[in-house]
Amino acid sequence: MKNERGMRRQLVGMVLSNKMDKTVTVRVERTVMHPVYKKYIRRRAKFAAHDALNACSIGDRVLITESRPLSKTKRWRVSQIIEKAV
C-alpha cells in the first residue's frame, strides 16, 4: 500500500485578507476550457489558510498545502511565501 502522506494538494494563490489572527484568505485562479465555445475562462476559489507566524500581507503570492481540518473553514496551511507584495 502506498504512503499517501506526501501526496497532499498544493496550490498557488494571492492573499486577499490577513485581518484574522493566524489566518489568511487566499484566492486561487485556474483556467478551464468552455465546453461549447472552446475559450479559456478564469475560475477563482477562495480558501482560508493557516498562517502560524502572521507573516503574510495582502497581495503576497503564497503556496498553500492541504492539511487536516484546523477549524470550521480552515483546511489549508501556508507553506511558503513565493513573492512579497510591493
Phi and psi in degrees as GROMACS dihedral restraints (atoms count N, CA, C in turn):
[ dihedral_restraints ]
;  ai    aj    ak    al  type     phi  dphi    fc
    3     4     5     6     1   -76.4    20    10
    4     5     6     7     1   146.2    20    10
    6     7     8     9     1   -84.2    20    10
    7     8     9    10     1   112.9    20    10
    9    10    11    12     1   -95.1    20    10
   10    11    12    13     1    10.7    20    10
   12    13    14    15     1   -64.2    20    10
   13    14    15    16     1   -36.7    20    10
   15    16    17    18     1   -87.1    20    10
   16    17    18    19     1     4.6    20    10
   18    19    20    21     1  -100.4    20    10
   19    20    21    22     1    38.4    20    10
   21    22    23    24     1   -83.4    20    10
   22    23    24    25     1   145.0    20    10
   24    25    26    27     1   -68.2    20    10
   25    26    27    28     1   144.2    20    10
   27    28    29    30     1  -130.2    20    10
   28    29    30    31     1   136.2    20    10
   30    31    32    33     1  -132.5    20    10
   31    32    33    34     1   152.2    20    10
   33    34    35    36     1  -110.6    20    10
   34    35    36    37     1   132.0    20    10
   36    37    38    39     1  -152.2    20    10
   37    38    39    40     1  -177.3    20    10
   39    40    41    42     1  -115.5    20    10
   40    41    42    43     1   138.2    20    10
   42    43    44    45     1   -75.0    20    10
   43    44    45    46     1   124.8    20    10
   45    46    47    48     1   -97.1    20    10
   46    47    48    49     1   -35.7    20    10
   48    49    50    51     1  -147.1    20    10
   49    50    51    52     1   140.7    20    10
   51    52    53    54     1  -131.9    20    10
   52    53    54    55     1    29.3    20    10
   54    55    56    57     1   -74.1    20    10
   55    56    57    58     1   -22.3    20    10
   57    58    59    60     1   -83.9    20    10
   58    59    60    61     1   159.7    20    10
   60    61    62    63     1   -81.7    20    10
   61    62    63    64     1   121.7    20    10
   63    64    65    66     1    61.2    20    10
   64    65    66    67     1    24.9    20    10
   66    67    68    69     1  -140.9    20    10
   67    68    69    70     1   138.4    20    10
   69    70    71    72     1  -127.6    20    10
   70    71    72    73     1   152.7    20    10
   72    73    74    75     1  -100.8    20    10
   73    74    75    76     1   126.2    20    10
   75    76    77    78     1  -118.6    20    10
   76    77    78    79     1   131.3    20    10
   78    79    80    81     1  -100.3    20    10
   79    80    81    82     1   125.2    20    10
   81    82    83    84     1  -111.6    20    10
   82    83    84    85     1   127.5    20    10
   84    85    86    87     1  -108.1    20    10
   85    86    87    88     1   142.9    20    10
   87    88    89    90     1  -140.4    20    10
   88    89    90    91     1   157.8    20    10
   90    91    92    93     1  -111.1    20    10
   91    92    93    94     1   134.6    20    10
   93    94    95    96     1  -127.8    20    10
   94    95    96    97     1   150.2    20    10
   96    97    98    99     1   -87.9    20    10
   97    98    99   100     1   133.2    20    10
   99   100   101   102     1   -67.4    20    10
  100   101   102   103     1   131.4    20    10
  102   103   104   105     1   -64.7    20    10
  103   104   105   106     1   -29.5    20    10
  105   106   107   108     1   -95.7    20    10
  106   107   108   109     1   -48.8    20    10
  108   109   110   111     1   -90.9    20    10
  109   110   111   112     1    -7.1    20    10
  111   112   113   114     1    57.2    20    10
  112   113   114   115     1    29.4    20    10
  114   115   116   117     1  -106.5    20    10
  115   116   117   118     1   141.9    20    10
  117   118   119   120     1   -79.1    20    10
  118   119   120   121     1   132.5    20    10
  120   121   122   123     1  -121.1    20    10
  121   122   123   124     1   142.3    20    10
  123   124   125   126     1   -85.9    20    10
  124   125   126   127     1   128.3    20    10
  126   127   128   129     1  -114.7    20    10
  127   128   129   130     1   140.6    20    10
  129   130   131   132     1  -122.5    20    10
  130   131   132   133     1   149.8    20    10
  132   133   134   135     1  -141.0    20    10
  133   134   135   136     1   146.0    20    10
  135   136   137   138     1  -111.4    20    10
  136   137   138   139     1   134.9    20    10
  138   139   140   141     1  -127.4    20    10
  139   140   141   142     1   143.2    20    10
  141   142   143   144     1   -90.8    20    10
  142   143   144   145     1   126.0    20    10
  144   145   146   147     1  -124.6    20    10
  145   146   147   148     1   146.7    20    10
  147   148   149   150     1   -81.7    20    10
  148   149   150   151     1   124.4    20    10
  150   151   152   153     1  -121.4    20    10
  151   152   153   154     1    90.9    20    10
  153   154   155   156     1   -62.4    20    10
  154   155   156   157     1   -32.4    20    10
  156   157   158   159     1   -96.5    20    10
  157   158   159   160     1     0.0    20    10
  159   160   161   162     1    52.5    20    10
  160   161   162   163     1    42.1    20    10
  162   163   164   165     1   -91.1    20    10
  163   164   165   166     1   -18.2    20    10
  165   166   167   168     1   -81.7    20    10
  166   167   168   169     1   146.0    20    10
  168   169   170   171     1  -127.1    20    10
  169   170   171   172     1   167.5    20    10
  171   172   173   174     1   -64.0    20    10
  172   173   174   175     1   131.4    20    10
  174   175   176   177     1    97.9    20    10
  175   176   177   178     1    -7.1    20    10
  177   178   179   180     1   -70.6    20    10
  178   179   180   181     1   144.5    20    10
  180   181   182   183     1   -92.4    20    10
  181   182   183   184     1   125.6    20    10
  183   184   185   186     1  -129.2    20    10
  184   185   186   187     1   156.4    20    10
  186   187   188   189     1  -103.8    20    10
  187   188   189   190     1   121.9    20    10
  189   190   191   192     1  -111.2    20    10
  190   191   192   193     1   146.5    20    10
  192   193   194   195     1  -122.9    20    10
  193   194   195   196     1   138.9    20    10
  195   196   197   198     1   -64.7    20    10
  196   197   198   199     1   142.3    20    10
  198   199   200   201     1  -146.4    20    10
  199   200   201   202     1  -177.7    20    10
  201   202   203   204     1   -68.4    20    10
  202   203   204   205     1   160.9    20    10
  204   205   206   207     1   -61.7    20    10
  205   206   207   208     1   125.6    20    10
  207   208   209   210     1  -100.8    20    10
  208   209   210   211     1   -24.3    20    10
  210   211   212   213     1  -159.5    20    10
  211   212   213   214     1  -165.4    20    10
  213   214   215   216     1   -62.1    20    10
  214   215   216   217     1   -37.7    20    10
  216   217   218   219     1  -113.8    20    10
  217   218   219   220     1   -16.1    20    10
  219   220   221   222     1   -89.3    20    10
  220   221   222   223     1   118.2    20    10
  222   223   224   225     1  -129.9    20    10
  223   224   225   226     1    12.2    20    10
  225   226   227   228     1  -132.3    20    10
  226   227   228   229     1   153.8    20    10
  228   229   230   231     1  -124.8    20    10
  229   230   231   232     1   144.3    20    10
  231   232   233   234     1   -77.2    20    10
  232   233   234   235     1   116.3    20    10
  234   235   236   237     1   -98.8    20    10
  235   236   237   238     1   -24.2    20    10
  237   238   239   240     1  -160.2    20    10
  238   239   240   241     1   140.6    20    10
  240   241   242   243     1   -94.8    20    10
  241   242   243   244     1   113.2    20    10
  243   244   245   246     1   -78.7    20    10
  244   245   246   247     1   -45.1    20    10
  246   247   248   249     1  -147.0    20    10
  247   248   249   250     1   127.9    20    10
  249   250   251   252     1   -80.6    20    10
  250   251   252   253     1   150.2    20    10
  252   253   254   255     1   -71.4    20    10
  253   254   255   256     1   146.8    20    10
